[in-house]
Amino acid sequence: MTSKHQQQQQSTTTTTATPSPTPTYPLLTTKTLATLIALLSLILALSSPLRTTLSSLLPKSTRALSTFSPSTMKITPRPWSARGHADHNWLYTYHTFNFASYYSPHPLHSSFGPLRVINEDRVKPTTGFGTHSHAEFLIFSYIVSGTLEHRDSMGNLEYLRRGEVQFTSAGTGIRHSEYNRDEGEEVHFLQIWAKPDKRGLKPHYETKRFTDEEKENKLVRIMEYTERMKEGKQGPIALQADLSMSASILAPGKEVVHEVVAEGPRKIFLQVIMGGGSSLRMGVRRLRLGMWCWGREMGLMWRG
C-alpha cells in the first residue's frame, strides 16, 4: 500500500557537483522557464525580484513551476545520481554539497550563498547519529516520513514526525544526537545547514509543524530571515541568514506563485525530494525548463 508521502514529489533548492564538471546551460531569460515538479516542492529562495508560477497549460500528469523575471539567469542541473552518496548500512544518504568523505572541486559544490549542507538522509530502525558537537551553524531538519528523536545539551528531547521542522542555532556551541527509535520504520529527512550572518549567537532551539493540508497546492514559508520577519507574525521559523525556504505539495495540473524575497542578484536552489528508498527510479518525476527536460529526483540552481 502506498502512503501519501510516497505518492507525492518533493524538492529543495541547493547545488552540488559531480566529480566530472556539471554542465551549466546558457543564460536564459526566465520567461522561458517552466519547471515540472511532482509531490513536495521545498524551495530555498535566496531572492531577487523573481516570480515563480506554475503553468496550467502543462500536461495534467505533471506538476509545473515557471519562473519569470526581466533578467537573465544561469541554470545548472544537479541530478541525484551526480550528488555525493554514501551507504553506511544504517544510513543511506545523498549530499548536495561537500560533506564527510564526499568532495567535489566544483566551486558550486562547497556552498551556495548561505547554504552549506543539504543532506537527504534515511536512517534505519534502532540506529542514528550519536551525540556530537556543532558551533556557528544554523541547522534544520525537515521530516519526510518516520520519527526522528532529537536530544541536545540545552535539555530538549523531541520526537519529530512528518511535516515538522526542527531548527537549532548552534551559535557558541551545542551537543546533540538524532536517532530513530522505531523498530520497524526508517526515518527519511532533509538535514540542512546554513551559515549565520553573525558569529557568537546564543544557542537556540525551535520546532514548528507544517501540515500536508497547509502545503497542498500552496507555497508555505517554512524559514525566513530575521530581518524580513514582521513583528508579531506567526508562521515561519526565523533564522539569522539571508535565506528563505518554502514548501508545497503539488497535485497534477495545479499551480502556485512564489515571490522571491528581495531585490538585486539572488540565488535559488530547487531540489526534488527523493522517494522510494533505494529504488530511486520509482514514480514519475520531471523537471522542465523551457526546451530542457530532466527526470526523477533533481536539483536545479538559478543564479542571476
Secondary structure, 3 states (H helix, E strand, C coil): CCCHHHHCCCEECCCCCCCCCCCCEEEEEHHHCCEECCEEEEEEEECCCCEEECCCCCCCCCCEEEEECCCEEEEEEEEHHHCEEEECCCEEEEECCCECCECCCCHHHCCECCEEEEEEEEECCCEEEEEEEECCCEEEEEEEECCEEEEECCCCEEEECCCEEEEEECCCCEEEEEEECCCCCCEEEEEEEECCCCCCCCCEEEEEECCHHHHECCCEEEEEEHHHCCCCCCCCEEECCCCEEEEEEECCCCCCEEECCCCCCCEEEEEECCCCCCCCCCCCCEEEECCEEEECCEEEEEEC
